[in-house]
Structures are given as C-alpha cells and as structure tokens.
Amino acid sequence: MLLLRSHLLPLHRAASALPSPIYHRAWLLSTSTSASTAPFSLEDYLVAACGLHPAQALKTAKKAFDQASKHCNKRAFEEICWSRLKSASNPDAVIALLSGVGLSSADIAKVVVTDPLLLRASPKNIGPRLHALRDRLGLPTPQIARFLGVGSRALRTCDVGPKLEFFISFFGSFEQLLAIIKKSDRILQVDVERVIKPNIALLRQWGLSVRDIAQVCSQNSWLLTYRLDHVKELLLRAEELGVPRSSRMFKYAVSVVSNITKEKAASKLKFLKSTLGCSESEIAIAVPKIPSILALSEELLLRKIQFLIKEVGMKPQHIVERPVLLAHSLEKRLVPRHCVMKFLQAKGLLSSKMGFYSLAQIGEKTFKLKYIDSHKDSVPGLADAYAAASAGVVPSGINFEHLKIFQSFLFDGASATHAH
C-alpha cells in the first residue's frame, strides 16, 4: 500500500497542474512492479478493443473517471483504479460476455460509450444477469443491446432480470418499459417487493386501476419509487384539488401533484384566479375538470388565455367554464383551427354561429375530414395551409395577424398549384 500511495501521490500532484483531459488519462495508467510491463491505459484500450476514435475514447475515459470519482471515496477510488482496470483482463472478460449474448462489435462500442464503468463490473455478477436476459426473459439480441444502452447501470448493481420481467408485464411491453427507463432508470434500482408492489397496492386502494397506475407512471415512474408515506401524501394532495377518487380525472391529478410541489400548485391557482378574474370557488370548479393545466407554466397559460380573449374573442368567464381549452396546444391546435374557422366563415362555408370551443374539441381525424377534406375542391390549398399552420409556420405569439398570414399562404399555395 505504501508503494501504491508513493506512486499515486506524485501522479495526483502532477495531474492537478495539468488540463483536465490529461489528468483523466493519467489516473487510468498503472505501473507494474516490473519495469518491463507496459502501463495499461483505458483510453488506448477503448481504441484498440472497442474501435473508438481517439477523441471519443478520451471523452469516454474522462466519463469513466467522472462517474467513478462521483460515487467513491478516495480509498474505494484507488481500489477501482487498481483492481479491475490495472490490465485488460477484466474489460476483456466483460466484452466477451457481451459478445456471448450476441452483441456485435458496434453494439458493444455503443454500450461502453454510454457506460464505460461496465468494463470494471464483476464478470461473476453480470454474467448470469446477461444470460438471464436472453434465457429467462427471452429477449432477442437487438432488445438486449437496446436495454443495455439505457439500463447497464442497473445490470452492474443488481439482479435486473426479475425486475424487467415484472415491469414488462406491468407496463405491457418491452418497448414501453424501455421508453420509461430512457427517462429514468430509478425503478430498476429499488426493491420490487419492498417498495414497488406496496406503492401499487396503495394506489389501487385509492381507486386507481392497474391500467391507470401504469399510465400515470409511464410519465412519472419515480412515483413508484417513493416511500409509502410520501405516496399517500401525494394522493391526499390530489384529493385536495377537489378531484374525488371516483373521478376519471383523479389519475391526472395524481400525475400533476407528483410533478409539482404544493407551493407551486398554490401559486398556479392564484395565477389563474388573478389572470382570469375569477373567484376561488370558480377555480375550485375549473381545476378538477382538467387538473393537468396546473402542470403548465404561467407563461404558456398566459399566452393561451390572451389568445382566447384577444384573438378568439372569448370572455374570461367562458374560459373558466371550459378550462380544457387551456390544455390544448396553442401552436398545433388552437391557432390553426381558429384560422380555419375564420377563413371558412369569411368564405361563407361555415356558419357564423359556429363557436370556437366546439371546433377546438373535435378530434383531429374528424376535424380534418369535416372541415378540411370536404372543402378540397372549393378551396384547393386549404389542406396545405392547415398543415403549415399546424407545423408552426403561422406564428403563435399574441397580437399577430395570423388569419392574413394563413390566407396569404393559402392563396399563394393555390396560385402555385394552378400555375403548375
């Protein structure tokens, strides 16, 4: 150990005076007690064994250093440097295991770039876990490669097979689970029996079905990883919003409160009250209809409210009574549909009594069929103009002449079509 420290100390002192990339490479070099043995460099190994470009290898080696030093004390850090990365032996064994379950050289390179610390994992630990993915879960090689691209840390730290088996069944498919893990792999880090299942049981006691829970946790998977008392606190907060457990909106209320603090929710309620000029009782009626509006930023809510009042001509009271309008996309739904409505009314193709709320609530497929496709002969460029507006060509700010821009696009497009 004295020899080890006498070697590391000058290395550390020298590295502290050098640019960080050089320091990150320095820690990966080990000198054998035999002067004839060449030092091992992870950076060089990544180039030679994994086929990485030198610049990419340097970046990956630096990433390995950052990951290791972040989670280890000095003594453990020394052990990492010298126990499993003192030679190519451990990395070779890990690569052999990855290759053994069918991963190609390109797949292995991607996994290593994502999680270079996998190369120092214990082959005795990850070997059975890797084979379980193939033999127990029946995952084909492409799915194993894709999982390792986002879940290799879990493979290093725990027996991930039973957890994957549970969550694939719970969320309905491997693809759905993979999408969730890409956002956060925390659900693979906690104990299913002690944490996940009790939380699911509690959510079910509060009226949520397994399907509801899976839907909510597809966007907020961390909800399943909280302490049981914290989950109960969130359920109480959802109920305090005025959404009863029996309501189909309750799952959305749970999703909202799991994303924002109690203080932020109160601030958002106050903002809506002042911006719309309504009473607390009116807000108390509006929010339970569409709890998700509390998850929107005040800036976005303000833009939508101003659009509905200044451009559409709605009264604040009407918005309070129809809060679902605030949940629709301003750019992709509200503005384009308002353009279509005003244009068709100006052309005499739509009754002037048609309200914007009714038009905004129609499903996209039905809307296009009834108000776009049905006018393709009389207004040839309408479909293109609507598509452009939905794609954001029509500005989404406040106080813009969106109808004129929409008409200009429509007429220009029609002229170009006829000229062609």
N, C-alpha and C positions, 0 to 999 in steps of 0.2 A: 504493500500500500504506500509506503514511503517513496518507493521508486516511482509509483504511479503519480503521486502528488508532485514529486520533484519534476516530473515531465510535463504535467498539465499546467503547473503554475506559470512557468515562463511562456508556455503556449497561450495561456489566457491573457497574460500581460501584453504580449506582442499583438494579440488579436484585438485588444481594446484600443490600440492606437491605429488600427488599420480600418479601411472601409468595411462595412458590414458584409458584403459578399465574400471577401477574403476570410473574414472571421468564420462565416458559416461553413466555409470549406475546411478551415483549419481544424475545427472540432471533429470532423469526420476522418481525420488522419490519425492512425495509431502506429506507434513504433514498437516493433517486437524487441524482445530482449536480445534477439540475434540480429547483429548488424547487417547480415546478408539478406534478411527478409524484407521485401518491399512493403511500404506502408499501404494500408487499404483506404481508398477514397470512395465514398458513396457516390460522389459526383461522377467519377470516372466509371464506376460500376454501372450507373444508370445509362451511360452512353454505350458501354460495351455489351451489357447483358440485356438491356431493355430497348436499345435502339433509339434513345432520346437524342435530340440535338443538344450539343454542349450548352447552349444558352438555356434550353428547357431543363437540362439536367441540373444546372446551377440553381435555377429557380426552385426546382423540386427538392434539392438538397437543403436549401435555405428553409423551405416549408417544413421539412422534417425536423430541422433544428428548432424552429419556432414552435411547432406542435409539442415536441418533447420537453423543451425548457419551460413551456407554459404550465405543464401539468406535473412537473417533477421538482423535488428539492435537489440540492447540489449533489448529495450522495447518490440518490437514485439516478440523477442525470449522468454521473460518472459510470454507474453500472450499465446504463443503456449504451453509452459510447463504447464501452469496452467488452461487454458480454456478448451481444448479438450482432454488433456491427464492427467487430475488430477484424473480420475477414469476410469473404464472400460465402462462407459456409451456410449461415442462416438465410441470407437473401436467396441463395441458390435453392435451398430446401423449400422456401415459400413459393418461389416461381415454379418449381417442379410440381407442387401441389395444385397450383392454379392451372398449370398445363394438364395435370392429371384429370381434372374435371372438364376438360375440353376447351379451355380458353386459348385463343390464338395469341400470337406474339403481340399483335396490335391491341387485343383486349387487355392483356396483362399490362402493357405500357400505359393504357388509359387508367387502369385501376391504381397503378403505382403513382402516377402523376397526381391522382385525386387524393390518395392516402399513402404517402411514402413510408409511414410508420408501420405499414403492414409487413414490410420487409424485416422488421425486427420482432414480429409476433412469433410466439412459440409454435413451431410446426406440430408439436404433440397436441396442442389445443385446437388450432384452426383446421388441422387435417380432418378429424372426424366431423367437424361442423360443415366444412366444404362438401364432403361426401354426402352428408345428410341432405343438403340442398338438392342434390341430384337423386339420391337413392330413396330418401324418405318422402321428400316433398314432390319428387318427380319433375323438378324444374329442368327444362332443356337448357343447353349451354348458353344460348343468347340471353335467356332470362337471368341466369346466374351472373353473367357478365354485367348486365344492366343493374342487377341488385347490388353487386359489389361496387359499382360506380357511385352509389349513394349510401350503402349500408355496411361498408367494410369495417368501419369503426366498431359497429355492434358485433361483427364477426370476431374482432380481436378481443372484445371484453366479456362476451357472454355466449351461452349456448343459444344461438339465434334461431335454430330450426323450429322448435316448438312454438316460439313467438310468431314466426312467419306463418306457420300452419294455422294458428289461432286467428291472426289478423286477416289473412287471405279469406278465411271463411266469414269473418265478421264483416269486412268491408265489401265482400262479394267477388273480388277478383284480384289477381296479382297486379294487374295494371293500376287498379285503383289504389292499392296499398303502395305501389311504387311512387305514384304521384304524391301521396301523403308524406312518404319518407323523404322525398326530394325537398320538401318544405322544412321538415324537422324529423330527425331520427330518434327523438327522445322516447317515443313509445316503445322502441326496441331496447331501451336502456333500463326500463323499470320492470319490476316483477309482475307478471300477468296475474298470478293467483292472489298476491297480497295487495296490489294496487289497482290494476285494470278492471278485473272482474267485480270487486266491491263497488267501484265507481259506476260501472254499468248497471249493477243491481240497484244502486241508489237512484240513478236517473230513471230507471223503469218504475220504481216506487212513486216517482213524481209524474207518472203518466206518459213518459216517452216510450215509444216502441223501439225495438232493436233497430228497425229501419231509420227511425228518427234520429237515434243516437249516432248511427253510422253516418247519416247525412250531416249532422252538426259537426261531428268530429273529423269529417273529411276536410273541413276548412279549419277546424280548431282542435287538432289531435292532442294538443297539450292538456286539454280538459280532462282526458282520461288519466293523466299522469299526476294530477294534483292530489293532495291529501284529501281524505274523505270529508273532513270538516270544511275545507275550502270549497269543495264542490257543492256542499249543502248551502254554504253562504251565497254562492252564485245563483243557486236555484231560488233562494229567498229573494235575492235582488231582482231576478226576472219576474217573480210574482209581484214584487213591489211596484213594478212598472204598470201594473193594472192588467196584466195578462194572466188569466186563470190557467191552471194546469190543464184543464179540459179543452182549452182553445188550440186550434191547429197552429196558431201563431206562437205558442209557448216555446217551441223548439227554436224559433228565430230569436225570441227574447233571451233564451239561454245563450245562444251564439253571440249575441250582442254584448251581454254583460261579461262574457268570458274574454272579450276583446278590449273593453274599456273599463276604467276604474269608476267607482261610484261617484267620485268628484267630477269626472269628465262627463258622465251621464247627466248629472245635475246641471252642469254648465250648459250642455247642449239643450236641455229642456228650457232653461232660462233664455237661451238664444232664440229658440223657436218662438217662445212666448212674446219676446220683445220685437222680433222681426215681423211676425205676422199680426202683432197687435191683438192677441187673444188672451183669454183668461186661463188660469191654471186648470180649471175644470174642462175647458175645451181641449187643452193639450193632453189632459189625462184621458180624454176620449180618443184623440187622434193617434197617439203613440201606440196603444195596443193594437190598432188596425194594421200597422206596419212598423214593428219595432226596429227594423234594420235601418231606418233613417237616422237613428242615434249613432250609428257607426260612421256616417258620412261626416266629412269635415265641414266646419262652419263656412268656409269659403265656397265650397261646392253647393251647400244648401242655399247660400245667399244668391249665387248665380242662378240657380233653378227658380227660386222664389221671384227674383227680379225679372226673369224671362217670362214666367207665367203671368206676372202682374203687368209689366210694361209692354211686352210683345203680344202675348195672347189676349190680354185684357181681362184676366180673371181677378175677382176680388179676393182679398186675403181670407175672408170667411169661407169662400168656396174651396180654397186650397186646404184649409184646416179640416173641412168636411171630406176632402178627397186626398189625404196625405200620401196615397200610393203614387201620385204623380211625382213626388219628390224622390221616389225610389227608382224611377226610370232614368235611363241615361239621357243627359241633355243633348250630347252630340249625336248619338246614334238613334235616338227615338223622338224626343220632344221637338227638337228643331226641324228635322227632316219632315216629320208628319205635319207640323204646323205649316211648313212650306207647301206641301201637297194640298192641304186643306184650303189655304188661302188662294192658291193658284186655281184649283178646280172650282171654287166658289166664284172667282173672278171670271172664269170661262163659262159660268152657268151650268157646270157639270155636277155641282154638288149644292144641296140646299143650304141657304144661308143660315138656316136654323140648326144646322148640324153643330153640336157642341164639341169642343176640343177634347174634353175628358173622354167622351165616348170613343173618339177616334184614337186616342192615345192608349186606351185599354185593350183594343183589339189585338189578337195575336199577330205576329209578323206575317205568317203564311196567309192568313185570312185577309190582312190589310193589303198585301201586295196583289192578291187575287181580285179583291173587290174595288180597290181604288187606284191600282197601277195597271195591272194587266188588262182590265176591262176597258181602258182608255188608250190601248196601244195603237189603235187605228186612227182615232181622232186627235191624239196627242202623241206622235211617234217618239219623241225624245223624253217622255216622262219617266220611263224606267231608268234610263241612264242618269237623268238629273237626280232622281231619288237615290240611286246607288252612290252617286258622287257626294250628295249631301250626307248620307249615312256614313260615308267613309271619312267625313270631316272636311270636305272641300268647301262646304259652306261654313263660315266662321261660327264659333259657338259663344262668342262674347256677348255682352249686353249692348243695346243701342246700336246694332248694325242693321243694315238694310238687307236682311237675309232673303226676303222674298224677291227683291230685284236681282240679287246675285243668282238665286235659283232660276228665275225666269231667263236671265241672260244666258246661263249655262244651257237651259232647255232650248232656247231659240237658236243659239249658236250650234248646238249639237244637231238640231233638226235641220238647219241650213246645210251643215256639212254632210248630213246623210243624203239630203236631196241632191246636193251638188255631186256627190259621189255616184 
